[in-house]
Amino acid sequence: MSTKKRHMLIWVLLLFPMWMHGGTNVLTRSYNDARTGANTSETTFTRHRIITMGLKKVFSLSLTGDDPRIEAQPLYLPDTMMSDGRKHDVLYVFSMSNRVWAFDSNTGEAIWPHPVSLGPPFLPHPGDPVDLKGINKSFGILSTPVIDADSGTIYLVYWLSDDATHQNRELKLSALNVSDGQPQHGKETPLSIQASQTNSSGKVISLNQVQKQRAALLLTPLVRSPGTTGHKMLYVAFTGAEDPPADGDPSKANHGWVIAFDVDAWKQAGAWVSTPSSFGGGIWQASQGPAADDLGNVYLMTSNGGYLVSPTKQDFNGTTDFAESFVKLSMTSGPDGSALKLMDWFSPFRDSVRKEWSASEVQPFPEGYDYTDQDLGSAGPVLPPGTNLVVGAGKDAVLYVLDRNHMGKAIGDFSKLKAPPVFFTFDPDRTIAAYKNASPTGNLDFKPMLGMKTHHLHGSPVYWKSRTLGPMLFAWGENGNLRAYSLSPSGRAKLMAHGAEFASANLADPENDSLGGMPGGMLTLSASGEDNGILWATIPAEGDANAAPVPGMVLAYDASEFAKVPNHDGVPRLRKLWQSTGFTYSKFCSPIVADGKLFVPTYDGRIDVYMLGEPPHAHPRKIG
C-alpha cells in the first residue's frame, strides 16, 4: 500500500465514529414540515473541524439517461434495509427524466442495478409555457418528493407523456417502496391529478395539465404519534400563470391549486383554488413546499394575479380570490365528506394598483418596464418552532411576520402584522421610503427601489435558535449577500450581520446595468442542537440562472459567531469558513447535510458529496 493510500485509510478510520452513526432522516424539503431548513442533529461538522480540516469532495453520484438534470432536492434514509439484503445509508435522487436512483451515501454505490423509470417525461417544444427559457430538455420529476418513514413509501409527482411526440402530458402521483423502488403494495396504480370547481358565476375552473408542479410535496404528519388515529394527508401545490385570458374568462386562465390526497385510502380528498373568479395566484415558492403546524394546518404563499385588464378589472378580493397572500388551509369533515377549506389569510398588497415606471422616471429600467411582478409567492412560509409566528418574504424583499392563529383577513392593513415589516434582502436605509406612502389598499410605493438591483428572495428563509445569538433568520436574495437577522419572541426582526460574498457577482456589480441575477442563495443549516451552527449555501457564481445554466459555488458560514473584522459598512460580517466551485448550478435546489456529509445537487447530472477532508499531515486552511 502506498504512503498516500495508507494516510487516507488512517484518516477514514479516525473519522469513522464521526459520520458512521446513521441517524438523521431527511424525509422532506428543508428537513421538516415547519420548513425551517435546519438539521439540528448534526454532530460531525463544526466550525473548528471545518477550519482545521476543510472539506473534500469524496465522490460524485452520477446519473444516467437522456436528461439526468436534477431539480428536486434529494432525500436521505440512514440504516435502511434494501432489496439487496443489506442495510445502507441511502440517498434517493430524482431526475427530470422520470428516473429514481438509490445510492449508498458512504461508498457511492448504486444500490439498485438500474434506476427506476416512471415512464417517458414530456419534451417541451420551443415556446412551451412550461419552459419559456428553454433550459430543460424534458419535464418529469420537478418537485421534491416526500418519504413516509412509517410505511417506507416515497410519494412523488411527475409528468407522464404516453405518445410518440412526447407532447401529450398528464400529471401523476405514485407511491414507491423505499427498499426496491417498486410500486407500494395496495398503491400499484398511479393516481391521475385532476381538479375542477365551479365559481360564483357558474364558470367551471379546472387544473390545466400545462401548469407546473414545482413546490415540494407536504405530508402531514410525517411520523404519526403513538396511539393517534386518522389518515395522513399529502398536499400537492400548483403554479398559475400570471397573465389573464384575453377575454377575461377565468375558466380559460390558470390558477393556483392545492390538492389533498388521503394516502392511506389512496384517493383525492379535497382541493382548493386560489383565484376562481380572476386568474393567477400560483403556489410555486421557488420549489419550497407548503408548511404545516402540529395540528396539520397548511400554510402557503401565493403569487401574482389579478390586476387591471382593459376594459374590465379582474382582482383578488379577499372574499373568493387570494393572489399575493399568506394562506392557511385545513382539512375539514362534514356530512358531505372531507374538504380542503380556507381558514385564515393576509394580503400585503394588490397587483391591480401597481404602476409601470417609464425610463424618464427611473433608470436603468427600460420604457414601460412592468414592475407589478412583486410575486409574494417566490418564497415559502416558515413556522418558527415554539412560537405562533409565520414568517415569509418574496420578490418585494419585505419580511412579513404574522400570528398564525390570527393572520388578519385583510389586504394591505399592516396593523394586522405581528411586527413591523422589514426590508429583508434590500439595503434597508435606501428602501425604507417605500413604506412611507403605503395606502390602506396595499399600494406599496416601490419606486425608491427601482434604481437598484433586484434582490428577490427565492425558496424561503432558514430559521435556527443559537445558544449564543438567540433565534435567527437567514436569507440570501438575488444579486445580494447572505444576511442574518435576530427574531424576537414578539416577531421583530433586526439585521445582525451579512456576508461579504455576492451571488451572481458580475451582475450584482453596480457598474453593470444588466438586469437578472436569479435566484440568489439556496440555504440549509446544520447544527448540534443550539450549538455549532453552520450555514450552507449554493449560489450562482455569475450570470442569471433563470436565463441559462450558469456555474455554481457552495459556501459554508459560521452561524454561531461573527467575524472579528466587520464589513466595510460597519455591519458585523458573517464568517466564511469554506467554499468550493466546479459544478453547474441547480436553480432552486438546496444542498442538504446529514450524518457528516454535504450533498450538493447540480445541473451536471450528478450529486457531489463532501466530507471533512484534508489528511492530518496537511496544513490547516487559511480562512478569510
C-alpha positions in Angstrom: 0.0 0.0 0.0 1.3 3.4 -1.0 2.1 6.0 1.7 -0.8 8.3 0.3 -3.3 5.4 0.5 -2.1 4.5 4.0 -2.6 8.1 5.2 -6.1 8.2 3.7 -7.1 4.9 5.3 -5.9 6.1 8.7 -7.9 9.3 8.1 -11.1 7.4 7.3 -10.7 5.3 10.4 -10.2 8.4 12.5 -13.4 9.9 11.1 -15.4 6.7 11.3 -17.0 7.5 14.7 -18.0 11.0 13.4 -20.0 10.0 10.4 -20.9 6.3 10.6 -23.7 6.8 13.0 -26.6 6.9 10.5 -29.2 8.8 12.4 -30.7 11.7 10.5 -33.7 11.2 8.3 -34.2 13.8 5.5 -37.8 12.9 4.5 -38.9 16.2 3.0 -37.7 19.5 1.6 -36.0 21.7 4.2 -35.9 18.9 6.8 -39.3 19.4 8.4 -42.9 20.4 7.9 -42.2 23.8 9.5 -39.7 24.4 6.6 -37.0 25.7 9.0 -34.2 24.5 6.7 -32.2 23.4 9.8 -30.9 20.0 10.6 -30.2 20.3 14.4 -28.8 16.8 14.9 -25.5 17.2 13.0 -22.5 16.4 15.2 -19.7 16.0 12.7 -19.5 19.4 11.0 -18.2 22.0 13.5 -16.5 25.3 13.0 -13.2 24.0 14.4 -13.2 20.9 12.2 -14.0 22.9 9.0 -11.3 25.4 9.7 -8.6 22.9 10.5 -9.6 20.1 8.2 -11.6 21.6 5.4 -13.9 19.7 3.2 -13.1 17.4 0.3 -15.3 16.1 -2.5 -15.0 12.3 -1.8 -17.1 11.3 -4.9 -19.9 12.2 -7.1 -23.1 10.2 -7.6 -23.6 10.2 -11.3 -27.0 9.8 -13.1 -27.6 8.3 -16.5 -30.3 8.8 -19.1 -31.3 11.3 -21.7 -31.8 14.1 -19.3 -30.3 13.5 -15.8 -30.9 17.1 -14.7 -31.8 17.4 -11.0 -34.4 19.9 -9.9 -35.7 18.1 -6.8 -33.9 18.0 -3.5 -32.5 14.5 -2.7 -33.9 12.7 0.3 -32.0 10.5 2.8 -32.8 7.4 4.9 -30.0 6.0 7.0 -29.6 2.4 8.2 -32.3 1.1 5.7 -32.7 -2.5 4.7 -32.7 -2.5 0.9 -33.6 -5.0 -1.8 -30.0 -6.4 -1.9 -30.5 -7.8 1.6 -28.1 -5.2 3.2 -28.6 -2.1 5.2 -27.4 1.2 3.7 -27.4 4.9 4.4 -29.5 5.7 1.3 -29.6 8.9 -0.7 -32.6 9.0 -3.1 -32.1 11.1 -6.2 -34.8 12.2 -8.7 -34.3 13.5 -12.2 -36.3 15.3 -14.9 -36.1 12.2 -17.0 -38.6 10.5 -14.6 -35.9 8.3 -13.0 -35.3 7.5 -9.4 -31.9 6.3 -8.0 -30.9 4.9 -4.7 -27.2 5.4 -3.7 -25.2 4.2 -0.7 -24.1 7.6 0.6 -20.9 6.2 2.2 -19.5 4.4 -0.8 -21.2 6.0 -3.8 -22.5 2.6 -4.9 -25.8 2.5 -6.9 -27.9 0.1 -4.8 -30.4 -0.8 -7.5 -29.0 -2.4 -10.6 -30.9 0.1 -12.7 -32.7 3.3 -11.8 -36.5 3.1 -11.5 -38.2 4.6 -14.5 -41.7 6.0 -14.1 -42.3 6.3 -17.9 -41.4 8.9 -20.5 -41.4 12.6 -19.5 -42.8 15.1 -21.9 -40.4 17.1 -24.1 -41.4 20.7 -24.4 -41.4 22.4 -27.8 -39.9 25.8 -28.3 -42.0 28.4 -26.7 -43.9 25.9 -24.5 -45.3 27.8 -21.5 -43.8 25.2 -19.2 -40.3 26.1 -20.2 -40.2 29.6 -21.7 -36.4 29.9 -21.2 -35.7 26.6 -22.9 -33.4 25.4 -20.1 -34.8 21.9 -19.6 -34.8 19.2 -22.3 -37.5 17.3 -20.6 -40.0 17.6 -17.7 -40.5 14.6 -15.4 -40.0 14.9 -11.6 -39.8 18.7 -11.0 -40.9 18.9 -7.3 -39.2 17.4 -4.2 -41.0 14.1 -3.2 -41.6 13.1 0.4 -40.9 9.9 2.3 -43.3 8.4 4.8 -40.9 6.6 7.2 -43.7 4.7 8.9 -44.8 2.8 5.8 -41.5 3.0 3.9 -43.1 4.9 1.0 -41.8 7.6 -1.4 -44.6 9.8 -2.8 -43.7 11.7 -5.9 -45.5 13.7 -8.6 -44.3 13.7 -12.2 -45.4 14.4 -15.8 -46.0 11.4 -18.0 -46.2 11.5 -21.8 -47.7 8.5 -23.4 -47.4 9.4 -27.1 -44.6 9.3 -29.6 -44.4 13.0 -29.9 -44.0 13.5 -26.1 -46.3 16.4 -26.3 -49.4 15.0 -24.6 -48.9 15.2 -20.9 -50.6 14.0 -17.7 -49.8 14.7 -14.1 -49.4 11.5 -11.9 -48.9 10.7 -8.3 -47.0 7.5 -7.5 -46.1 5.6 -4.3 -42.8 3.7 -4.4 -41.3 1.3 -1.8 -38.1 2.7 -0.3 -36.4 -0.8 -0.5 -36.7 -1.6 -4.2 -38.4 1.4 -5.8 -41.3 -0.7 -7.0 -45.0 0.4 -6.5 -46.0 0.2 -2.9 -48.4 -2.7 -2.1 -52.0 -1.5 -2.4 -51.0 1.6 -4.4 -49.8 0.0 -7.6 -51.9 2.2 -9.8 -50.6 5.8 -10.0 -53.3 8.5 -9.4 -54.2 11.0 -12.1 -54.1 14.5 -10.7 -57.1 16.5 -11.8 -59.3 19.1 -10.2 -62.2 21.4 -11.0 -64.6 23.7 -9.2 -67.5 25.9 -10.1 -67.0 29.6 -9.2 -69.7 32.0 -8.0 -70.6 33.0 -11.6 -71.1 29.4 -12.7 -67.8 29.1 -14.5 -66.0 25.7 -14.2 -62.4 26.3 -13.2 -60.0 23.4 -13.9 -56.4 22.4 -13.3 -54.6 22.7 -16.6 -52.1 19.9 -17.4 -49.5 22.5 -18.5 -49.3 24.1 -15.0 -46.1 23.4 -13.2 -46.0 21.4 -10.0 -42.7 22.9 -8.6 -43.5 23.2 -4.9 -42.3 20.3 -2.7 -44.8 17.8 -1.6 -46.1 18.0 2.0 -47.2 15.0 4.1 -48.9 15.6 7.4 -48.0 14.3 9.8 -44.6 12.9 8.7 -44.5 10.5 11.7 -47.7 9.8 13.5 -47.6 9.9 17.3 -48.3 6.5 19.1 -52.0 6.0 19.8 -53.3 8.6 17.4 -55.7 7.9 14.5 -56.7 9.5 11.3 -55.3 9.2 7.8 -52.2 11.0 6.5 -52.7 13.8 4.0 -50.4 14.6 1.1 -50.6 18.1 -0.3 -49.7 18.9 -3.9 -49.5 22.6 -4.9 -49.5 24.1 -8.4 -48.5 27.3 -10.1 -50.8 29.5 -12.0 -49.8 31.7 -14.9 -49.9 35.4 -14.1 -51.3 36.5 -17.5 -55.0 36.9 -17.8 -57.1 35.5 -20.7 -57.7 38.0 -23.4 -61.5 38.0 -22.9 -61.3 37.9 -19.1 -62.9 34.5 -18.8 -61.5 32.8 -15.6 -62.4 29.4 -17.0 -59.7 29.9 -19.7 -57.0 31.1 -17.1 -54.5 29.2 -15.0 -55.0 29.4 -11.2 -53.1 28.3 -8.1 -54.3 24.9 -6.8 -53.7 22.8 -3.7 -54.9 19.3 -3.9 -55.1 17.0 -0.9 -54.7 13.2 -1.2 -55.6 10.7 1.5 -52.6 8.4 1.1 -54.0 5.7 3.4 -57.1 5.4 1.3 -55.1 6.2 -1.9 -57.6 8.8 -3.2 -58.1 12.5 -3.6 -59.6 14.1 -0.5 -60.1 17.8 -1.4 -58.9 20.7 -3.5 -58.7 24.5 -3.1 -58.2 27.0 -5.9 -56.7 30.4 -5.1 -58.4 32.6 -7.8 -61.7 31.1 -9.1 -63.0 34.5 -10.2 -59.9 36.0 -11.7 -56.5 34.4 -12.6 -53.1 33.5 -11.3 -52.3 33.2 -7.6 -50.0 30.3 -8.2 -48.1 28.4 -5.5 -44.6 27.8 -6.7 -42.4 29.2 -3.8 -39.2 28.6 -5.8 -39.6 24.8 -5.1 -40.2 25.2 -1.4 -43.2 23.3 -0.2 -46.2 24.4 1.8 -45.6 24.4 5.6 -47.7 22.7 8.3 -48.1 23.1 12.0 -48.5 20.3 14.6 -52.3 20.2 14.1 -51.9 19.6 10.3 -52.9 23.1 9.2 -51.3 24.1 5.9 -49.6 27.4 5.2 -48.5 28.8 1.8 -47.8 32.0 -0.1 -49.5 32.7 -3.4 -48.1 34.7 -6.3 -49.0 37.3 -8.9 -52.6 37.5 -10.1 -55.5 40.0 -10.6 -54.9 43.4 -12.0 -56.4 45.9 -14.4 -57.3 44.4 -17.8 -58.8 46.7 -20.3 -61.8 47.1 -20.5 -62.5 45.1 -17.3 -60.9 44.8 -13.9 -60.0 41.4 -12.5 -58.8 41.3 -9.0 -58.2 39.2 -6.0 -60.7 40.4 -3.4 -60.2 38.7 -0.1 -63.6 37.0 -0.5 -63.2 34.4 -3.2 -59.7 35.2 -4.6 -56.4 35.2 -2.9 -53.4 36.1 -5.0 -50.3 37.7 -3.3 -51.4 36.2 0.0 -50.4 34.3 3.0 -53.0 31.5 3.3 -53.9 29.0 6.0 -55.8 25.9 4.9 -57.2 22.9 6.8 -58.9 19.6 6.0 -62.4 19.6 7.5 -65.1 16.9 7.8 -68.8 17.3 7.4 -72.0 15.5 6.2 -70.8 15.8 2.6 -67.4 14.3 3.4 -64.0 15.9 3.8 -63.0 19.3 2.2 -59.9 21.5 2.0 -61.0 24.9 3.3 -59.5 28.4 3.8 -59.2 29.2 7.5 -57.2 32.4 7.5 -55.3 34.8 5.2 -53.4 38.1 4.8 -52.6 40.0 1.6 -49.8 42.7 1.9 -50.7 44.4 -1.4 -52.8 44.3 -4.6 -51.4 43.8 -8.0 -54.2 45.8 -9.5 -52.9 49.1 -8.1 -49.3 48.6 -9.1 -47.8 51.0 -11.7 -45.4 51.0 -14.6 -42.5 53.4 -14.5 -41.0 55.0 -17.6 -37.3 55.3 -18.4 -37.6 59.1 -17.8 -38.6 58.5 -14.2 -36.3 55.7 -13.1 -33.1 54.3 -14.5 -31.8 51.8 -15.6 -35.2 50.2 -16.2 -36.5 50.4 -19.9 -39.5 52.2 -21.1 -42.7 50.6 -19.9 -40.9 48.1 -17.6 -43.6 46.3 -15.7 -42.8 46.4 -12.0 -46.0 44.7 -10.9 -44.1 41.4 -10.7 -43.7 41.5 -6.9 -44.6 37.8 -6.6 -45.1 37.3 -2.9 -45.0 33.6 -3.5 -41.5 33.5 -4.9 -40.6 32.0 -1.5 -42.4 29.9 1.1 -43.5 30.5 4.7 -41.6 29.3 7.7 -43.1 28.4 11.1 -40.5 29.1 13.8 -40.9 26.2 16.4 -42.1 27.2 19.8 -43.9 30.3 18.5 -47.2 31.2 17.0 -45.5 33.0 14.1 -45.5 32.5 10.4 -42.8 34.5 8.5 -42.1 34.9 4.8 -40.8 37.2 2.1 -40.9 37.2 -1.7 -39.8 39.3 -4.6 -40.7 42.5 -2.8 -37.9 41.8 -0.4 -40.1 42.5 2.6 -40.3 40.2 5.6 -43.8 39.9 6.9 -44.4 38.4 10.3 -47.9 37.2 11.2 -49.6 35.5 14.1 -50.6 32.1 12.5 -53.7 32.0 14.8 -54.9 35.5 13.8 -53.5 36.3 10.3 -55.7 39.3 9.9 -58.0 38.6 6.9 -57.1 42.0 5.4 -55.5 43.5 2.3 -52.7 46.0 2.9 -53.5 46.6 6.6 -50.1 46.4 8.3 -51.7 46.9 11.7 -52.6 43.2 11.4 -49.0 42.2 11.2 -47.4 40.7 14.3 -44.4 43.1 13.9 -43.3 45.9 11.5 -42.2 44.7 8.1 -38.5 44.6 7.4 -36.7 45.1 4.1 -35.2 41.6 4.2 -32.7 41.4 1.3 -32.5 45.0 0.1 -30.4 47.7 1.8 -32.9 49.0 4.4 -31.5 52.5 4.5 -32.2 53.1 0.8 -35.6 51.5 0.7 -37.4 52.4 3.9 -39.2 55.2 1.9 -41.2 52.5 0.1 -43.5 52.1 3.1 -44.0 55.8 3.9 -46.7 56.1 1.2 -48.3 52.7 1.7 -52.1 53.1 1.3 -54.9 51.3 3.0 -55.4 49.3 -0.2 -51.9 47.9 0.0 -50.3 50.1 -2.8 -46.7 49.8 -1.7 -44.6 52.5 -3.3 -41.6 50.6 -4.7 -40.4 53.5 -6.7 -37.5 54.2 -4.4 -36.2 50.7 -5.1 -36.3 50.8 -8.8 -32.9 52.3 -9.3 -31.3 49.3 -7.6 -30.6 45.8 -8.5 -33.4 43.3 -7.7 -32.9 41.3 -4.5 -35.8 38.9 -4.8 -35.9 36.1 -2.2 -36.4 32.6 -3.6 -37.1 29.4 -1.6 -37.6 30.6 1.9 -35.6 31.9 4.9 -33.8 29.5 7.2 -34.6 29.6 11.0 -32.4 28.4 13.8 -32.1 29.1 17.5 -28.5 29.7 18.5 -27.4 29.3 22.1 -25.1 32.4 21.8 -27.1 34.6 19.4 -30.7 33.5 20.1 -33.4 32.9 17.4 -32.2 33.8 13.9 -33.4 34.0 10.4 -31.0 33.7 7.4 -31.8 34.9 3.8 -29.8 35.4 0.6 -31.5 37.5 -2.1 -30.5 37.6 -5.8 -27.6 40.0 -6.6 -27.1 40.2 -2.9 -25.3 38.7 0.1 -26.1 36.4 2.9 -28.0 38.2 5.8 -28.6 37.2 9.4 -31.4 38.6 11.5 -32.4 38.2 15.1 -36.1 37.3 15.7 -37.6 38.3 19.0 -40.4 36.4 20.7 -42.8 39.2 19.5 -41.7 38.7 15.9 -39.4 41.7 15.5 -36.6 41.1 13.1 -33.3 43.1 13.2 -30.3 42.8 11.0 -27.3 41.3 12.8 -24.7 40.6 10.2 -24.2 40.0 6.5 -21.6 38.2 4.4 -19.1 39.8 2.1 -19.7 37.4 -0.9 -22.3 38.2 -3.6 -24.5 35.9 -5.7 -24.2 36.5 -9.4 -21.3 38.7 -8.6 -20.8 40.1 -12.1 -24.5 41.2 -12.4 -24.6 42.4 -8.8 -21.8 44.9 -9.6 -23.4 48.4 -9.6 -21.4 49.3 -12.7 -23.2 46.6 -14.6 -26.6 47.8 -15.9 -27.9 44.4 -16.8 -31.0 43.0 -15.1 -31.2 39.5 -13.9 -29.2 37.6 -11.3 -31.7 35.0 -10.2 -32.0 33.3 -7.7 -29.5 34.3 -5.0 -28.6 31.7 -2.4 -30.4 28.4 -1.7 -29.7 27.7 2.0 -29.6 24.9 4.6 -28.2 24.9 8.1 -26.6 22.2 10.2 -26.2 22.3 14.0 -25.9 20.2 17.1 -29.0 21.4 18.9 -28.3 25.1 19.6 -24.5 24.8 19.0 -22.1 24.6 16.1 -24.4 26.2 13.6 -23.0 26.1 10.0 -25.0 27.9 7.3 -24.5 26.2 3.8 -25.4 28.0 0.6 -25.3 27.2 -3.1 -25.2 30.3 -5.3 -24.7 31.2 -9.0 -21.1 32.3 -9.1 -22.0 34.5 -12.1 -24.8 35.1 -14.5 -28.6 34.7 -14.3 -29.6 31.1 -13.6 -33.2 31.9 -14.8 -31.9 32.6 -18.3 -29.4 29.8 -18.8 -27.3 27.2 -16.9 -24.6 29.0 -15.0 -21.5 28.0 -12.9 -22.3 27.4 -9.2 -20.5 27.7 -5.9 -21.1 26.2 -2.5 -20.1 28.1 0.7 -20.1 27.4 4.4 -20.5 30.2 7.0 -20.2 30.2 10.8 -23.7 30.8 12.1 -22.8 30.8 15.8 -20.2 33.6 15.9 -19.4 36.6 13.6 -16.0 37.6 12.3 -13.8 39.9 14.3 -13.4 42.3 11.5 -16.8 43.9 10.3 -17.8 44.6 6.8 -16.9 47.9 5.1 -20.3 49.4 6.0 -19.6 48.7 9.7 -22.2 45.8 9.9 -20.8 42.6 11.5 -19.5 40.1 9.0 -20.7 36.5 8.6 -17.5 34.5 8.7 -17.0 32.3 5.6 -15.4 29.0 6.6 -15.1 27.3 3.2 -16.1 27.4 -0.4 -15.9 25.2 -3.5 -16.8 25.6 -7.2 -16.8 23.2 -10.2 -20.4 22.5 -11.0 -23.4 23.8 -12.9 -25.9 25.5 -10.6 -29.2 23.8 -9.9 -31.5 26.8 -9.8 -33.9 26.2 -6.9 -32.3 23.1 -5.2 -30.9 23.5 -1.7 -27.9 21.4 -0.5 -28.5 19.0 2.4 -26.4 17.9 5.3 -26.8 14.6 7.1 -24.5 12.4 9.1 -21.3 14.2 8.3 -21.9 14.5 4.6 -22.7 17.5 2.4 -24.8 16.7 -0.7 -24.8 19.3 -3.5 -27.2 18.7 -6.4 -26.1 20.0 -9.8 -27.3 20.5 -13.3 -24.5 18.2 -14.4 -26.4 15.0 -13.8 -24.7 14.3 -10.5 -24.7 14.9 -6.7 -21.3 16.0 -5.3 -20.6 14.5 -1.9 -18.3 16.3 0.5 -16.8 15.3 3.9 -14.3 16.6 6.3 -11.3 16.2 4.1 -7.7 17.0 4.4 -5.3 14.3 5.8 -4.0 15.2 9.3 -0.5 16.0 7.9 -1.9 18.7 5.6 -1.6 22.4 6.6 -4.8 23.9 8.0 -6.7 26.0 5.6 -6.5 29.8 5.9 -9.9 31.2 6.4 -10.7 34.7 5.1 
